[in-house]
Amino acid sequence: MINDNGAVRARLAEPDYQLLWPRALFKAEAARLLNARDLADWNDRCELLLEDAFVRGYEGGPLSEFRELSVGFPDGLRRAAGSRSTMLTAKQQFLRSLMDKADLLHEDTTHRRPYWRERKAGQRNVVVLSLEAVIREFVALAEEFEQIGYFEKRFGKDCVDDSYGNHPSELIEREIGVGDMWPPSLDRLVDDADLFFDLVELLHDFAARPQTRSLHSFAGCGWHHRGFEIESGRAVYRWRVNKILQRSDLGLRLAEDGDDTGRLVTVTDDARTELIHALTVRDDGEPADQVRHAIELFRARGADRHQKRSAVAALALVLEERRHNVLVEALAKSDRGALFDIANNFHIRHQDAKQKRDYDDFYIDWIFWLYLSTIELTNRIIDERHSS
């Protein structure tokens, strides 16, 4: 896997090299592990990384190929005892090469070549999941996450020597006030969609990725996991759940950034998603906090007209503070005035009988995105000022 040739590309496109993680996260975790290659249990940690990050159920794949490699250094070379070297073992070189070629890995199955009926119809067969199908897929995913240790930090290990009993259900009941929720019941969640959405958000907060494990073979107990990493665990959880949601017509996904990270929000197009990301990761004090608060209000599941109007009002305050300094470099005076005429005349900021109230909700959406993109523009101007 050293040379970037056609054979390598074809191999990495095979189903057993299918990623179950976002590519960027795999690259980051691989780099972090390579920077800690003096760990005594490095090979075991790498096995766990490859097992988690790639599809399971195949005889081959990264994990199988990794295990077949020799433990030591290539060409019979040895590292002096106690010395730190940049030389990589065969197994470390495998991970390094896989990380370098990560852009050739596929994050989902849509890359496959179309089958007969799809080619005949001239389009792919896209199945839109019903709510029941979404819940079924989620229940299976939740069970998978428990098996691979992602809830073990909160639930504990359901060990043959020490069963966790009803502890998971008690934890869930403590948070959402509903008992007997673990393991999740498909029929119960189908009957109560709001309860399902609660569980989706709750398990996000419980997720943590294990980095080490030990095998308890007695009575087939299995792996006990340790060294939990919350940030990457939640990132994997969001990514896997969103893969299910995007196959439905629910119009929801788990937010990837902002104050509502891990909460279900309405879906937007890629351009607006990138705009929100650029603004939510910014850290320039109170203005950034106001913008994140506005975004959280606006895209909350079930956000009503009042919440969206409050979100627009919060953005208008940020622009007001920049009206006579930053905005003068971006917009003509008449255009600057028009921005605030919208907020002042359309019952956004003030309680005035003269304001227009009988306008459709899509106008609020339009004003929100207009203001948000204008704030992003002013951020660029501010950054240019600081860099010059």
GIZI-V91066 format. One record per run of one state. SS is the DSSP state (alpha for helix, beta for strand, coil for the rest). FROM is the first residue (numbers start at 1). TO is the last residue. If there is no record, write none. Layout:
# GIZI-V91066
SS;FROM;TO, SS;FROM;TO
This chain:
# GIZI-V91066
coil;1;5, alpha;6;12, coil;13;14, alpha;15;17, coil;18;18, beta;19;19, coil;20;22, alpha;23;34, coil;35;41, alpha;42;53, beta;54;54, coil;55;61, alpha;62;68, coil;69;72, beta;73;73, alpha;74;76, coil;77;88, beta;89;89, alpha;90;100, coil;101;101, alpha;102;104, coil;105;108, alpha;109;111, coil;112;115, alpha;116;121, coil;122;128, beta;129;129, coil;130;130, alpha;131;147, coil;148;151, alpha;152;155, coil;156;166, alpha;167;176, coil;177;185, alpha;186;191, coil;192;192, alpha;193;206, coil;207;208, beta;209;216, coil;217;217, alpha;218;220, coil;221;221, beta;222;229, alpha;230;245, coil;246;247, beta;248;248, coil;249;251, beta;252;254, coil;255;263, beta;264;266, coil;267;269, alpha;270;280, coil;281;285, alpha;286;299, beta;300;300, coil;301;304, alpha;305;321, coil;322;326, alpha;327;329, coil;330;332, alpha;333;345, coil;346;360, alpha;361;387, coil;388;388
